[in-house]
Amino acid sequence: MNYSNKIQAAKLTQLPQWRSQLLFVLLVLGMAILVVRAMYLQSIHNGFLQQEGDARSSRVIAINAHRGMIADRNGKPLAISTPVESISVSPQDVEATQQQVNQLAKILGMNINEVKRRIFDTTRNNVYLKRQLPPEQVEKIVELGIPGISLQREYRRYYPGGDVTAHLIGFTDVDDNGQEGLELALQKQLSGKAGSQRVIKDLRGHIVDDVTSIRAPKPGSNLTLSIDSQIQYLAYRELKQAVKQHHAKAGSIVVLDSQSGEVLALANWPSYNPNNRAKPNLQVLRNHAVIDQFEPGSTLKPFTVAAALEAGNVTPQTIINTENGVMQVGRHKINDTHDEDTLTVAQVIQKSSNVGAAKIALSLPPETMWQGLNESGFGTETGSGFPGEAVGKLRDYDMWRPIEQATLSYGHGISVSLLQLARAYTIFANNGELKPVSLLKLDAPVYGKKIYSDATAREIRDMLELATLPGGTAPLAQINGYRVAGKTGTAHKLAKGRYINRYISSFVGLAPASNPRLIVAVMINEPNNGQYYGGLVAAPVFSNVMGAALRLLNVPNDTQFGNILMPNSLDAVKEEV
């Protein structure tokens, strides 16, 4: 191409003057718009940029409140919260290779598809992968360095007493909320209130800055129970041994401070370990001493006699015709294990005569007997506040037939809990005053309700002491150096409305008899190793627990050592109800 042709081609490619000017104006205008927009967003409407930035890096996280500690009356921890780490993920921030996902699933012990579903679910801002992990697992996950996966501080409940205090304390779930026992009953006081905080996270999901505290967490209150850990342990140990020795179905025990109504020990066997998150079956979880009902059998006889003494119908020396141990009430027969012609009222308790108790009951107006039982706490709550506490069953006296009033005198046709029964015996320990029950430590004297006169309570206590001496049904309840008073029970169990040859063996007693400090109630459900009488099965448990507890509390002896007297034969301990 010659020179003139090149000049002609260059002229053809040049823009017209007006078009270049227009393009320049448009560029300047665009730049001006961008400058104005930037100034607007940064100075006047800067909330938009802040919002967009926060959406990518700012997060609001919960700050868990520290759950309050539960301690025994001497300050020994029974339930404490320890810090642990949980693994959470922010799906919007996750960047993970297939290999990292596989390793993560392996460390957590989770199905790989479930891990993928959680970490790539962008519909959620934050989701837990696994909670409350051991430190070695947490360390391995951190080493993977997966963006979007972070640690979250939580608290896990730990129970130093394990199975010894399980039924009483209960346990919490993974969110630290009470599920059973006092953890559930005292949830409001223990739980506190969670807080929240706004933080800045980097692209790897790690917290790089604390922006502000939206709400500070409020820790739960520490609570002190009435329980004495040492007495709790020995009560649990002796109960467990007795249940195994007698091949029984289960057993329960309650130890009360008779003067204040505080529960010093409460245990059941079988038990479970609350530190193990794998829940046992519901039957093992049940606190049988508080929420289960049973017919108390002969342990109710002192209340029948007390009502008659208070009404003036009898005295301890009144002679009762026990008719060789057989009594006819309508079409029904009442039998004694011992065929005595006559017994005094005191001997009715000592030898646990069903005939004698029935005759004393039938000498009372039904309303008088009902009132005595009702005011003694039967058919009502103990006031412990334990979840699901049984109130028992005491039918209205208008519905009683003579045979029902007669059998009620020895604990058939009425249902109680073991805690309820132990509480009722505070009447005989406190000169006729029924004390309320408390599972929390009390710092001031507690006043109860006067049910019977001082004289009636002392007379019943004397009769109960006779029951633990030779000639009574509970010589195995005796304790070296202390006088004891108590009553055995050997009640037939009900099945489909009929009494069967399976038994509840029980004993309730107090000591020292001269000035009672403690009450111990023992119940063994279905002993099946040749012995089933309350005097042979439950009374020895009482003796071991009461003796050790009195020594732990430094309670002075009220008789000389070597005071234990055993009969030539243990035939006297036999009783049916």
Long-range contacts (C-beta under 8 A, 24 or more apart in sequence): 57-200, 57-201, 57-202, 58-198, 58-199, 58-200, 58-201, 58-211, 59-90, 59-125, 59-126, 59-198, 59-199, 59-200, 59-201, 60-196, 60-197, 60-198, 60-199, 60-214, 61-126, 61-152, 61-196, 61-197, 61-198, 61-199, 61-207, 62-194, 62-195, 62-196, 63-194, 63-195, 63-196, 63-197, 63-216, 63-217, 64-153, 64-154, 64-155, 64-176, 64-194, 64-217, 65-191, 65-192, 65-193, 65-194, 65-195, 65-217, 65-218, 65-219, 65-220, 66-155, 66-192, 66-217, 66-219, 66-220, 67-155, 67-157, 67-172, 67-176, 67-190, 67-191, 67-192, 67-219, 67-220, 68-189, 68-190, 68-191, 68-192, 68-219, 68-220, 68-221, 68-222, 68-223, 69-222, 69-223, 70-169, 70-182, 70-183, 70-186, 70-190, 70-222, 70-223, 70-225, 71-222, 71-223, 71-224, 71-225, 72-224, 72-225, 72-227, 72-228, 72-229, 72-232, 73-224, 73-225, 73-226, 73-227, 73-228, 73-262, 73-264, 73-441, 74-228, 74-229, 75-224, 76-160, 76-229, 77-160, 78-159, 78-160, 78-161, 78-165, 78-169, 78-225, 78-227, 78-229, 79-157, 79-158, 79-159, 79-169, 79-183, 80-157, 80-158, 80-160, 81-155, 81-156, 81-157, 81-158, 81-176, 82-155, 82-156, 82-158, 83-153, 83-154, 83-155, 84-132, 84-133, 84-153, 84-154, 84-155, 84-156, 85-132, 85-133, 85-135, 85-138, 85-151, 85-152, 85-153, 85-154, 86-128, 86-130, 86-131, 86-132, 86-133, 86-151, 86-152, 86-153, 86-154, 87-128, 87-129, 87-130, 87-131, 87-133, 87-138, 87-141, 87-149, 87-150, 87-151, 87-152, 88-126, 88-127, 88-128, 88-129, 88-149, 88-150, 88-151, 88-152, 89-118, 89-119, 89-126, 89-127, 89-128, 89-129, 89-148, 89-149, 89-150, 89-205, 90-125, 90-126, 90-148, 90-150, 90-201, 90-205, 91-118, 91-119, 91-120, 91-121, 91-122, 91-123, 91-124, 91-125, 91-127, 91-148, 92-122, 92-125, 92-148, 93-147, 93-148, 93-201, 93-203, 93-204, 93-205, 94-119, 94-120, 94-146, 94-147, 94-148, 94-149, 94-205, 95-146, 95-147, 95-148, 95-203, 96-146, 96-147, 96-148, 96-149, 100-144, 100-146, 103-144, 104-129, 104-141, 104-144, 104-146, 104-149, 107-137, 107-140, 107-141, 107-144, 108-133, 108-137, 108-141, 119-148, 119-149, 128-152, 131-174, 132-156, 132-174, 145-204, 146-204, 146-205, 147-203, 147-204, 147-205, 148-204, 148-205, 149-205, 150-201, 150-205, 150-206, 150-207, 157-183, 157-274, 158-275, 159-274, 159-275, 161-229, 161-232, 161-233, 162-273, 162-274, 162-275, 163-236, 163-271, 163-272, 163-273, 163-274, 164-232, 164-233, 164-236, 164-267, 164-271, 165-227, 165-229, 165-232, 165-267, 166-271, 166-272, 166-273, 166-274, 167-266, 167-267, 167-268, 167-271, 167-285, 167-286, 167-287, 167-288, 167-289, 168-225, 168-227, 168-232, 168-266, 168-267, 168-287, 168-439, 169-274, 170-274, 171-274, 174-277, 180-285, 180-387, 181-287, 181-386, 181-387, 182-225, 182-386, 182-439, 184-387, 185-385, 185-386, 185-387, 186-223, 189-220, 189-221, 189-223, 190-220, 190-221, 190-223, 191-220, 192-217, 192-218, 192-219, 192-220, 192-221, 193-217, 193-218, 223-440, 224-440, 224-441, 225-439, 225-440, 225-441, 226-257, 226-262, 226-263, 226-264, 226-438, 226-439, 226-440, 226-441, 226-442, 227-263, 227-264, 227-265, 227-266, 227-439, 228-264, 228-265, 228-552, 230-552, 231-255, 231-264, 231-265, 231-545, 231-548, 231-549, 231-552, 232-264, 232-265, 232-266, 232-267, 234-265, 234-544, 234-545, 234-548, 234-549, 234-552, 235-265, 235-266, 235-267, 235-520, 235-545, 235-549, 236-265, 236-267, 236-269, 236-271, 238-541, 238-544, 238-545, 239-267, 239-268, 239-269, 239-522, 239-541, 240-269, 240-271, 242-522, 242-524, 242-537, 242-538, 242-540, 242-541, 243-269, 243-270, 243-524, 245-529, 246-505, 246-524, 246-527, 246-528, 246-529, 246-531, 246-532, 246-537, 247-527, 247-528, 247-529, 248-524, 248-525, 248-526, 248-527, 248-528, 248-529, 248-537, 249-525, 249-526, 249-528, 250-288, 250-525, 250-526, 251-522, 251-523, 251-524, 251-525, 252-288, 252-289, 252-292, 252-418, 252-522, 252-523, 252-525, 253-289, 253-418, 253-520, 253-521, 253-522, 253-523, 253-541, 253-545, 254-289, 254-418, 254-419, 254-422, 254-519, 254-520, 254-521, 255-518, 255-519, 255-520, 255-545, 255-549, 256-422, 256-423, 256-426, 256-437, 256-518, 256-519, 256-520, 256-521, 257-517, 257-518, 258-425, 258-426, 258-429, 258-430, 258-435, 258-510, 258-516, 258-517, 258-518, 258-519, 259-429, 259-430, 259-435, 259-516, 259-517, 260-435, 260-438, 260-442, 260-445, 260-446, 261-423, 261-426, 261-435, 261-436, 261-437, 261-438, 261-446, 261-448, 262-437, 262-438, 262-439, 262-441, 262-442, 263-384, 263-419, 263-437, 263-438, 263-439, 264-518, 264-549, 265-545, 265-549, 266-290, 266-419, 287-386, 287-388, 288-418, 288-523, 288-525, 289-417, 289-418, 289-419, 289-523, 290-384, 290-386, 290-388, 290-389, 290-390, 290-417, 290-418, 290-419, 291-386, 291-387, 291-388, 291-389, 291-390, 291-417, 292-390, 292-417, 292-418, 293-390, 293-392, 293-393, 293-415, 293-416, 293-417, 294-415, 294-416, 294-417, 294-418, 294-491, 294-504, 294-523, 294-525, 295-411, 295-412, 295-413, 295-414, 295-415, 295-416, 295-491, 295-492, 295-493, 295-494, 295-504, 296-411, 296-414, 296-416, 296-421, 296-489, 296-491, 296-506, 297-410, 297-411, 297-412, 297-489, 297-490, 297-491, 297-504, 297-506, 297-534, 297-577, 298-352, 298-354, 298-357, 298-410, 298-411, 298-473, 298-487, 298-488, 298-489, 298-490, 298-491, 298-534, 298-575, 298-577, 299-411, 299-421, 299-487, 299-488, 299-489, 299-506, 299-507, 299-508, 299-534, 300-373, 300-408, 300-409, 300-410, 300-411, 300-414, 300-416, 300-489, 301-348, 301-349, 301-352, 301-357, 301-409, 301-410, 301-411, 301-487, 302-349, 302-428, 302-460, 302-463, 302-464, 302-487, 303-372, 303-373, 303-376, 303-378, 303-424, 304-357, 304-360, 304-361, 304-369, 304-408, 304-409, 304-410, 305-345, 305-348, 305-349, 305-357, 305-360, 305-460, 305-463, 306-372, 306-427, 306-428, 306-452, 306-456, 306-457, 306-460, 307-364, 307-368, 307-369, 307-371, 307-372, 307-373, 308-345, 308-360, 308-361, 308-363, 308-364, 309-345, 309-452, 309-456, 309-459, 309-460, 310-372, 310-452, 310-453, 310-456, 311-364, 311-368, 313-360, 313-363, 313-364, 314-345, 314-360, 314-363, 315-345, 316-344, 316-345, 316-346, 316-459, 316-462, 316-463, 317-344, 317-345, 317-346, 318-344, 318-345, 319-343, 319-344, 320-344, 320-345, 320-348, 320-353, 320-355, 320-356, 320-359, 320-360, 321-359, 322-348, 322-353, 322-355, 322-356, 322-359, 323-355, 325-353, 325-355, 326-355, 327-354, 327-355, 327-358, 327-359, 327-406, 329-358, 329-362, 329-402, 329-403, 329-406, 330-401, 330-402, 330-403, 332-403, 334-358, 334-406, 334-407, 335-576, 337-574, 337-575, 337-576, 338-572, 338-574, 345-463, 346-462, 346-463, 346-466, 347-466, 349-460, 349-463, 349-464, 349-466, 349-467, 349-487, 350-463, 350-466, 350-467, 350-469, 350-471, 350-472, 350-473, 351-471, 351-472, 351-473, 351-572, 351-575, 352-467, 352-473, 352-487, 352-488, 352-575, 354-409, 354-410, 354-576, 354-577, 357-409, 357-410, 358-406, 358-407, 358-409, 358-410, 360-409, 361-405, 361-406, 361-408, 361-409, 362-402, 362-405, 362-406, 362-409, 366-397, 366-398, 366-400, 366-405, 367-397, 369-397, 369-405, 369-408, 369-409, 370-394, 370-396, 370-397, 370-400, 372-451, 373-408, 373-414, 375-434, 375-449, 375-451, 376-424, 376-427, 376-434, 376-451, 377-420, 377-423, 377-424, 377-434, 378-414, 378-416, 378-420, 378-424, 382-417, 382-419, 382-420, 382-423, 382-436, 382-437, 383-436, 383-437, 383-438, 384-419, 384-437, 384-438, 384-439, 385-439, 386-419, 386-439, 389-417, 389-419, 390-415, 390-416, 390-417, 390-420, 391-420, 392-416, 392-417, 392-420, 410-577, 411-489, 411-491, 411-577, 412-491, 412-492, 412-499, 412-577, 418-506, 418-521, 418-523, 419-521, 421-506, 421-508, 421-521, 422-508, 422-519, 422-520, 422-521, 425-508, 425-509, 425-510, 425-519, 425-521, 426-519, 427-451, 427-452, 427-457, 428-457, 428-460, 428-461, 428-464, 428-485, 428-510, 428-516, 429-461, 429-510, 429-516, 429-519, 430-457, 430-516, 431-457, 431-458, 432-456, 432-457, 461-485, 461-510, 461-513, 461-516, 464-509, 464-510, 464-513, 465-513, 468-509, 468-539, 469-565, 470-565, 470-566, 470-567, 470-572, 471-567, 471-572, 472-572, 473-533, 473-534, 473-535, 473-572, 473-573, 473-574, 473-575, 474-507, 474-509, 474-534, 474-535, 474-539, 474-573, 475-535, 475-539, 475-565, 475-566, 475-567, 475-570, 475-572, 475-573, 476-535, 476-536, 476-539, 476-540, 476-543, 476-570, 476-573, 477-507, 477-509, 477-535, 477-539, 477-540, 477-542, 477-543, 478-543, 478-563, 478-564, 478-565, 479-511, 479-543, 479-546, 479-547, 479-550, 479-564, 480-547, 480-561, 480-562, 480-563, 480-564, 481-557, 481-559, 481-560, 481-561, 481-563, 482-511, 482-512, 482-513, 482-546, 482-547, 482-550, 482-555, 482-557, 482-558, 482-559, 482-563, 483-511, 483-512, 483-513, 483-514, 483-558, 483-559, 483-563, 484-509, 484-510, 484-511, 484-512, 484-513, 484-543, 484-546, 485-509, 485-510, 485-511, 485-513, 485-516, 486-510, 486-539, 486-542, 488-533, 488-534, 488-535, 488-538, 488-539, 488-573, 488-575, 489-534, 489-538, 489-577, 490-532, 490-533, 490-534, 490-535, 490-575, 490-576, 490-577, 491-577, 492-576, 492-577, 493-526, 502-526, 503-527, 503-532, 505-532, 505-533, 505-534, 505-536, 505-537, 505-538, 506-534, 506-538, 507-534, 507-535, 507-538, 507-539, 507-541, 507-542, 509-539, 509-542, 509-546, 511-546, 511-550, 512-550, 512-555, 512-556, 512-557, 512-558, 512-559, 513-558, 514-558, 515-558, 517-550, 517-553, 517-555, 518-546, 518-549, 518-550, 518-553, 518-555, 520-545, 520-546, 520-549, 533-573, 533-574, 533-575, 534-575, 535-570, 535-573, 535-574, 535-575, 536-570, 536-573, 539-573
